[in-house]
Amino acid sequence: MKSVYVAHPLRGNVAENVKKVTEICQSIAEKGQVIPFSPIHAFGFMDPAGDQTFVFKCCLRLLSLVDELWVFGDWRRSEGCRIEVDFARRRGIPVVFMGEQAG
């Protein structure tokens, strides 16, 4: 079964973005073909307004373990998403842009 890292902006409206990512992951999981990994859920205990150095290290470690990076939302405005896309490209991890802000 394929595993994917679900990248989506967090900062800004944190509650709304968490809700969107929850819905995205539920939709992926319901199909039963792909395992979604959400850093927003995995590291939700961290303060999104705080220093993100440790969080980024954790996210990139998780990203290095999956088959693909799926990118959602207005990712170009998100420092974290841009870092994740760059990391995946440098590591040869396939990047799939989903939704209205694709590519």
MODELLER restraints for C-alpha pairs under 7 A, 6 or more apart:
rsr = mdl.restraints
at = mdl.atoms
rsr.add(forms.Gaussian(group=physical.xy_distance, feature=features.Distance(at['CA:1:A'], at['CA:33:A']), mean=6.17, stdev=0.5))
rsr.add(forms.Gaussian(group=physical.xy_distance, feature=features.Distance(at['CA:1:A'], at['CA:34:A']), mean=5.93, stdev=0.5))
rsr.add(forms.Gaussian(group=physical.xy_distance, feature=features.Distance(at['CA:2:A'], at['CA:33:A']), mean=6.99, stdev=0.5))
rsr.add(forms.Gaussian(group=physical.xy_distance, feature=features.Distance(at['CA:2:A'], at['CA:34:A']), mean=4.98, stdev=0.5))
rsr.add(forms.Gaussian(group=physical.xy_distance, feature=features.Distance(at['CA:2:A'], at['CA:35:A']), mean=6.25, stdev=0.5))
rsr.add(forms.Gaussian(group=physical.xy_distance, feature=features.Distance(at['CA:2:A'], at['CA:67:A']), mean=6.20, stdev=0.5))
rsr.add(forms.Gaussian(group=physical.xy_distance, feature=features.Distance(at['CA:3:A'], at['CA:34:A']), mean=5.60, stdev=0.5))
rsr.add(forms.Gaussian(group=physical.xy_distance, feature=features.Distance(at['CA:3:A'], at['CA:35:A']), mean=4.58, stdev=0.5))
rsr.add(forms.Gaussian(group=physical.xy_distance, feature=features.Distance(at['CA:3:A'], at['CA:36:A']), mean=6.00, stdev=0.5))
rsr.add(forms.Gaussian(group=physical.xy_distance, feature=features.Distance(at['CA:3:A'], at['CA:66:A']), mean=5.23, stdev=0.5))
rsr.add(forms.Gaussian(group=physical.xy_distance, feature=features.Distance(at['CA:3:A'], at['CA:67:A']), mean=5.33, stdev=0.5))
rsr.add(forms.Gaussian(group=physical.xy_distance, feature=features.Distance(at['CA:3:A'], at['CA:68:A']), mean=6.76, stdev=0.5))
rsr.add(forms.Gaussian(group=physical.xy_distance, feature=features.Distance(at['CA:4:A'], at['CA:34:A']), mean=6.99, stdev=0.5))
rsr.add(forms.Gaussian(group=physical.xy_distance, feature=features.Distance(at['CA:4:A'], at['CA:35:A']), mean=6.17, stdev=0.5))
rsr.add(forms.Gaussian(group=physical.xy_distance, feature=features.Distance(at['CA:4:A'], at['CA:36:A']), mean=5.06, stdev=0.5))
rsr.add(forms.Gaussian(group=physical.xy_distance, feature=features.Distance(at['CA:4:A'], at['CA:37:A']), mean=5.99, stdev=0.5))
rsr.add(forms.Gaussian(group=physical.xy_distance, feature=features.Distance(at['CA:4:A'], at['CA:66:A']), mean=5.50, stdev=0.5))
rsr.add(forms.Gaussian(group=physical.xy_distance, feature=features.Distance(at['CA:4:A'], at['CA:67:A']), mean=5.80, stdev=0.5))
rsr.add(forms.Gaussian(group=physical.xy_distance, feature=features.Distance(at['CA:4:A'], at['CA:68:A']), mean=4.85, stdev=0.5))
rsr.add(forms.Gaussian(group=physical.xy_distance, feature=features.Distance(at['CA:4:A'], at['CA:69:A']), mean=5.58, stdev=0.5))
rsr.add(forms.Gaussian(group=physical.xy_distance, feature=features.Distance(at['CA:4:A'], at['CA:70:A']), mean=6.43, stdev=0.5))
rsr.add(forms.Gaussian(group=physical.xy_distance, feature=features.Distance(at['CA:5:A'], at['CA:36:A']), mean=6.03, stdev=0.5))
rsr.add(forms.Gaussian(group=physical.xy_distance, feature=features.Distance(at['CA:5:A'], at['CA:37:A']), mean=4.81, stdev=0.5))
rsr.add(forms.Gaussian(group=physical.xy_distance, feature=features.Distance(at['CA:5:A'], at['CA:38:A']), mean=6.09, stdev=0.5))
rsr.add(forms.Gaussian(group=physical.xy_distance, feature=features.Distance(at['CA:5:A'], at['CA:63:A']), mean=6.02, stdev=0.5))
rsr.add(forms.Gaussian(group=physical.xy_distance, feature=features.Distance(at['CA:5:A'], at['CA:66:A']), mean=6.34, stdev=0.5))
rsr.add(forms.Gaussian(group=physical.xy_distance, feature=features.Distance(at['CA:5:A'], at['CA:68:A']), mean=6.41, stdev=0.5))
rsr.add(forms.Gaussian(group=physical.xy_distance, feature=features.Distance(at['CA:5:A'], at['CA:69:A']), mean=4.86, stdev=0.5))
rsr.add(forms.Gaussian(group=physical.xy_distance, feature=features.Distance(at['CA:5:A'], at['CA:70:A']), mean=6.00, stdev=0.5))
rsr.add(forms.Gaussian(group=physical.xy_distance, feature=features.Distance(at['CA:6:A'], at['CA:36:A']), mean=6.41, stdev=0.5))
rsr.add(forms.Gaussian(group=physical.xy_distance, feature=features.Distance(at['CA:6:A'], at['CA:37:A']), mean=5.90, stdev=0.5))
rsr.add(forms.Gaussian(group=physical.xy_distance, feature=features.Distance(at['CA:6:A'], at['CA:38:A']), mean=5.14, stdev=0.5))
rsr.add(forms.Gaussian(group=physical.xy_distance, feature=features.Distance(at['CA:6:A'], at['CA:69:A']), mean=6.37, stdev=0.5))
rsr.add(forms.Gaussian(group=physical.xy_distance, feature=features.Distance(at['CA:6:A'], at['CA:70:A']), mean=5.15, stdev=0.5))
rsr.add(forms.Gaussian(group=physical.xy_distance, feature=features.Distance(at['CA:6:A'], at['CA:71:A']), mean=6.14, stdev=0.5))
rsr.add(forms.Gaussian(group=physical.xy_distance, feature=features.Distance(at['CA:7:A'], at['CA:70:A']), mean=6.09, stdev=0.5))
rsr.add(forms.Gaussian(group=physical.xy_distance, feature=features.Distance(at['CA:7:A'], at['CA:71:A']), mean=4.73, stdev=0.5))
rsr.add(forms.Gaussian(group=physical.xy_distance, feature=features.Distance(at['CA:7:A'], at['CA:72:A']), mean=6.04, stdev=0.5))
rsr.add(forms.Gaussian(group=physical.xy_distance, feature=features.Distance(at['CA:7:A'], at['CA:81:A']), mean=6.06, stdev=0.5))
rsr.add(forms.Gaussian(group=physical.xy_distance, feature=features.Distance(at['CA:8:A'], at['CA:21:A']), mean=6.96, stdev=0.5))
rsr.add(forms.Gaussian(group=physical.xy_distance, feature=features.Distance(at['CA:8:A'], at['CA:71:A']), mean=6.14, stdev=0.5))
rsr.add(forms.Gaussian(group=physical.xy_distance, feature=features.Distance(at['CA:8:A'], at['CA:72:A']), mean=4.99, stdev=0.5))
rsr.add(forms.Gaussian(group=physical.xy_distance, feature=features.Distance(at['CA:8:A'], at['CA:73:A']), mean=5.68, stdev=0.5))
rsr.add(forms.Gaussian(group=physical.xy_distance, feature=features.Distance(at['CA:8:A'], at['CA:75:A']), mean=6.35, stdev=0.5))
rsr.add(forms.Gaussian(group=physical.xy_distance, feature=features.Distance(at['CA:8:A'], at['CA:81:A']), mean=6.53, stdev=0.5))
rsr.add(forms.Gaussian(group=physical.xy_distance, feature=features.Distance(at['CA:9:A'], at['CA:17:A']), mean=6.90, stdev=0.5))
rsr.add(forms.Gaussian(group=physical.xy_distance, feature=features.Distance(at['CA:9:A'], at['CA:73:A']), mean=6.59, stdev=0.5))
rsr.add(forms.Gaussian(group=physical.xy_distance, feature=features.Distance(at['CA:9:A'], at['CA:74:A']), mean=6.88, stdev=0.5))
rsr.add(forms.Gaussian(group=physical.xy_distance, feature=features.Distance(at['CA:9:A'], at['CA:75:A']), mean=5.92, stdev=0.5))
rsr.add(forms.Gaussian(group=physical.xy_distance, feature=features.Distance(at['CA:9:A'], at['CA:78:A']), mean=5.44, stdev=0.5))
rsr.add(forms.Gaussian(group=physical.xy_distance, feature=features.Distance(at['CA:9:A'], at['CA:81:A']), mean=6.46, stdev=0.5))
rsr.add(forms.Gaussian(group=physical.xy_distance, feature=features.Distance(at['CA:10:A'], at['CA:17:A']), mean=5.56, stdev=0.5))
rsr.add(forms.Gaussian(group=physical.xy_distance, feature=features.Distance(at['CA:10:A'], at['CA:18:A']), mean=7.00, stdev=0.5))
rsr.add(forms.Gaussian(group=physical.xy_distance, feature=features.Distance(at['CA:11:A'], at['CA:48:A']), mean=6.57, stdev=0.5))
rsr.add(forms.Gaussian(group=physical.xy_distance, feature=features.Distance(at['CA:18:A'], at['CA:40:A']), mean=6.92, stdev=0.5))
rsr.add(forms.Gaussian(group=physical.xy_distance, feature=features.Distance(at['CA:25:A'], at['CA:36:A']), mean=5.86, stdev=0.5))
rsr.add(forms.Gaussian(group=physical.xy_distance, feature=features.Distance(at['CA:28:A'], at['CA:34:A']), mean=6.50, stdev=0.5))
rsr.add(forms.Gaussian(group=physical.xy_distance, feature=features.Distance(at['CA:28:A'], at['CA:36:A']), mean=6.63, stdev=0.5))
rsr.add(forms.Gaussian(group=physical.xy_distance, feature=features.Distance(at['CA:29:A'], at['CA:35:A']), mean=6.23, stdev=0.5))
rsr.add(forms.Gaussian(group=physical.xy_distance, feature=features.Distance(at['CA:29:A'], at['CA:36:A']), mean=6.64, stdev=0.5))
rsr.add(forms.Gaussian(group=physical.xy_distance, feature=features.Distance(at['CA:39:A'], at['CA:59:A']), mean=6.08, stdev=0.5))
rsr.add(forms.Gaussian(group=physical.xy_distance, feature=features.Distance(at['CA:60:A'], at['CA:84:A']), mean=6.84, stdev=0.5))
rsr.add(forms.Gaussian(group=physical.xy_distance, feature=features.Distance(at['CA:67:A'], at['CA:93:A']), mean=6.67, stdev=0.5))
rsr.add(forms.Gaussian(group=physical.xy_distance, feature=features.Distance(at['CA:68:A'], at['CA:93:A']), mean=5.72, stdev=0.5))
rsr.add(forms.Gaussian(group=physical.xy_distance, feature=features.Distance(at['CA:68:A'], at['CA:94:A']), mean=4.98, stdev=0.5))
rsr.add(forms.Gaussian(group=physical.xy_distance, feature=features.Distance(at['CA:68:A'], at['CA:95:A']), mean=5.98, stdev=0.5))
rsr.add(forms.Gaussian(group=physical.xy_distance, feature=features.Distance(at['CA:69:A'], at['CA:93:A']), mean=6.91, stdev=0.5))
rsr.add(forms.Gaussian(group=physical.xy_distance, feature=features.Distance(at['CA:69:A'], at['CA:94:A']), mean=6.20, stdev=0.5))
rsr.add(forms.Gaussian(group=physical.xy_distance, feature=features.Distance(at['CA:69:A'], at['CA:95:A']), mean=4.77, stdev=0.5))
rsr.add(forms.Gaussian(group=physical.xy_distance, feature=features.Distance(at['CA:69:A'], at['CA:96:A']), mean=6.10, stdev=0.5))
rsr.add(forms.Gaussian(group=physical.xy_distance, feature=features.Distance(at['CA:70:A'], at['CA:95:A']), mean=6.02, stdev=0.5))
rsr.add(forms.Gaussian(group=physical.xy_distance, feature=features.Distance(at['CA:70:A'], at['CA:96:A']), mean=4.80, stdev=0.5))
rsr.add(forms.Gaussian(group=physical.xy_distance, feature=features.Distance(at['CA:70:A'], at['CA:97:A']), mean=5.89, stdev=0.5))
rsr.add(forms.Gaussian(group=physical.xy_distance, feature=features.Distance(at['CA:70:A'], at['CA:98:A']), mean=6.63, stdev=0.5))
rsr.add(forms.Gaussian(group=physical.xy_distance, feature=features.Distance(at['CA:71:A'], at['CA:96:A']), mean=6.17, stdev=0.5))
rsr.add(forms.Gaussian(group=physical.xy_distance, feature=features.Distance(at['CA:71:A'], at['CA:97:A']), mean=4.82, stdev=0.5))
rsr.add(forms.Gaussian(group=physical.xy_distance, feature=features.Distance(at['CA:71:A'], at['CA:98:A']), mean=5.73, stdev=0.5))
rsr.add(forms.Gaussian(group=physical.xy_distance, feature=features.Distance(at['CA:72:A'], at['CA:97:A']), mean=6.47, stdev=0.5))
rsr.add(forms.Gaussian(group=physical.xy_distance, feature=features.Distance(at['CA:72:A'], at['CA:98:A']), mean=5.23, stdev=0.5))
rsr.add(forms.Gaussian(group=physical.xy_distance, feature=features.Distance(at['CA:72:A'], at['CA:99:A']), mean=6.15, stdev=0.5))
rsr.add(forms.Gaussian(group=physical.xy_distance, feature=features.Distance(at['CA:73:A'], at['CA:99:A']), mean=6.84, stdev=0.5))
rsr.add(forms.Gaussian(group=physical.xy_distance, feature=features.Distance(at['CA:73:A'], at['CA:101:A']), mean=5.82, stdev=0.5))
rsr.add(forms.Gaussian(group=physical.xy_distance, feature=features.Distance(at['CA:74:A'], at['CA:101:A']), mean=5.41, stdev=0.5))
rsr.add(forms.Gaussian(group=physical.xy_distance, feature=features.Distance(at['CA:75:A'], at['CA:81:A']), mean=5.46, stdev=0.5))
rsr.add(forms.Gaussian(group=physical.xy_distance, feature=features.Distance(at['CA:75:A'], at['CA:82:A']), mean=6.72, stdev=0.5))
rsr.add(forms.Gaussian(group=physical.xy_distance, feature=features.Distance(at['CA:76:A'], at['CA:82:A']), mean=6.23, stdev=0.5))
rsr.add(forms.Gaussian(group=physical.xy_distance, feature=features.Distance(at['CA:85:A'], at['CA:95:A']), mean=6.97, stdev=0.5))
rsr.add(forms.Gaussian(group=physical.xy_distance, feature=features.Distance(at['CA:88:A'], at['CA:94:A']), mean=6.92, stdev=0.5))
rsr.add(forms.Gaussian(group=physical.xy_distance, feature=features.Distance(at['CA:88:A'], at['CA:95:A']), mean=6.85, stdev=0.5))
rsr.add(forms.Gaussian(group=physical.xy_distance, feature=features.Distance(at['CA:97:A'], at['CA:103:A']), mean=5.43, stdev=0.5))
